[in-house]
Amino acid sequence: MIDSAAKRTAICYYSKHHGNTRKVVEAMALEGDADLIDITAAPAVHLEGYERIGFASGIYGFETHPSVGRFLEEHLPEGKKVFFVYTYGLWKGAGVKALAKLAGEKGSLLLGEYGCRGYDTFGPFRLVGGTAKGHPDEQDLAGARAFYRGLQGK
């Protein structure tokens, strides 16, 4: 069980392959003292005590990873403030549209979303050494920190 008494923000994330999404949420956490919750390693999660809850994923096949949607459905309490974070190789596709719909069904208030490019070697990109090499870079991480600072007053 994760103790939420001291922190106002939780960021629940799924990051695979190159750890792009993990790098972005770690930058945010350093800025604002958030609890990072790796949804693949968190069996007992209680999010009721948090003011803001973020959901983060890479974009896989033009959408966030399906496990993030399942996690949101199972663990997001009604009426919470939420935000979304994502990384992508070339295109964000539908981005967080499906997650926003699920959060809306729980009466959540959407605070915003942040997305940036991330190194991608999936499928045919592997043949050319990947796309978005070097991303997320320092500019991407600075953007993530600025986005997170903007959430503090919301």
Secondary structure, DSSP 8 states (H G I E B T S, - for coil): ----SS-SEEEEEE--TT-HHHHHHHHHHHHH--EEEETTT-SS---TT-SEEEEEEEEETTEE-HHHHHHHHHH--TT-EEEEEEEESS--TTBTHHHHHHHHHTT-EEEEEEEEE--B--GGGGGGT-BSTT-S-HHHHHHHHHHHHHHTT-
